[in-house]
Amino acid sequence: MSSFEIIGGKQLSGTIVPQGAKNEALQVICACLLTKEKITIHNIPNIRDVNKLIELLQMIGVNVEKINPTSYSFQAGEIRMDYLRTQDFKEKVGSLRGSIMILGPLVGRFRQGYVYLPGGDKIGRRRLDTHFFGLQKLGANFSYDPSDQIYSITAPNLRGSYMLLDEASVTGTANIIMAAVLAEGQTTIFNAACEPYLLQLCNMLTRMGAHITGTGSNLLVIEGVAELHGCEHTMLSDMIEVGSFIGLAAMTRSAITIKNVNYQQLGLIPDVFRRLGIIVEKIGDDIYIPKQDHYEVETFMDGSIMTIADSPWPGFTPDLISIVLVVATQARGSVLIHQKMFESRLFFVDKLIDMGARIILCDPHRATVIGLDRKYPLRGIRMSSPDIRAGVALLIAALSAEGRSIIDNIEQIDRGYQEIDKRLQLLGAEIHRV
């Protein structure tokens, strides 16, 4: 097991390019299962979760060719459905939540599929009901074998249907879309998730020959087609990395340029950081964060304390709540952080308190951060990364803290951030993998 050793308190400077979007990659790579023709995808991040998914697809028969460090071609000619019933497959999906994304394509193209409970971050309850509900509406039948803990899905008569999703689940919506594009007739999905990742997936499927209207909204209409074809697709930059780098610049009093951010797809992210008093300048499709010795949290118009909460898109993404919380510790003023969507995502604040932050954990969903305005710098400690996003939040805290920090269990960080230590070293950070 590896760790990061960090000497904090150093100002950084330079330019950094965000990786391809992790959450988009898990969807569009699985979409290659919908056709026997070749799919080429560019800007794929070299991170643990994506690499595991690519290995999983190879195991079930997908021919994968690495064109360059960020581009791959995928061709799902013959798929080994028998492999989906093996212990090896069960162990692989148990360590990768993104494995659930193969379900919709398998049901759509082959009218059958198998799924074990997937792995992933332990950030609270992350149910699969929306995936199953949507596929059942299309005519899929589910059976569960408790001895093997496997769901078997068959759909000999996959037909379009109207459905109102009980939850605007991103992965649930993606799975339903990928099954519906090859179902007979028309499918209408209301309360669909509408994150940029879904817009990207729908645009890719359209280039493959799918008929989808309403892309980018929460009302999608899909006319099923008999087959799909190959295409070429370029992924967005990772909006979570963009937000993480904004927070990093503010915490370390650094001037940093973030390149090629796909600004129009960032939604509320720049504005939420501006509410914390951080200067975020848009220059073309780049973001520039100037050096700031102080940043002050805004208050609401009536003078009440600023509240930052997550919600489904176009609200503020829950993946950046941990970053915002850390950044608020050195702001001037107080802010209430309300993590609505996951009940275990704030449990890393005890480590920030050990570093000297003033945080009141009100309950599993809310924390009040009393900004120190840099009067009392954080201090380096030894800690462990509990999940991807909290791990990077702790990394940002360590880079701003005085003294030496050790972060253990950095495999969690590697799941979502590509060679983060090497990229930060280029900005001047003193960080080493041990």
Secondary structure, 3 states (H helix, E strand, C coil): CCEEEEECCCCCEEEECCCECHHHHHHHHHHHHHCCCEEEEECCCCCHHHHHHHHHHHHCCCEEEEEECCEEEEECCCCCHHHHHCHHHHHHHCCCHHHHHHHHHHHHHHCEEEEECCCCCCCCCCCCHHHHHHHHHCCCEEEEECCCCEEEEECCCCECCEEECCCCCHHHHHHHHHHHCCCECEEEEECCCCCHHHHHHHHHHHHCCCEEECCCCCEEEEECCCCCCCEEEECCECHHHHHHHHHHHHHCCCEEEECCCCHHHCCCHHHHHHHCCCCCEEECCEEEECCCCCCECCCCCCCCCEEEECCCCCCCCHHHHHHHHHHHCCCECEEEEECCCCCCCCCCHHHHHHCCCCEEEEECCEEEEECCCCCCCCECCEEECCCHHHHHHHHHHHHHCECEEEEECCHHHHCCCCCHHHHHHCCCCEEEEC
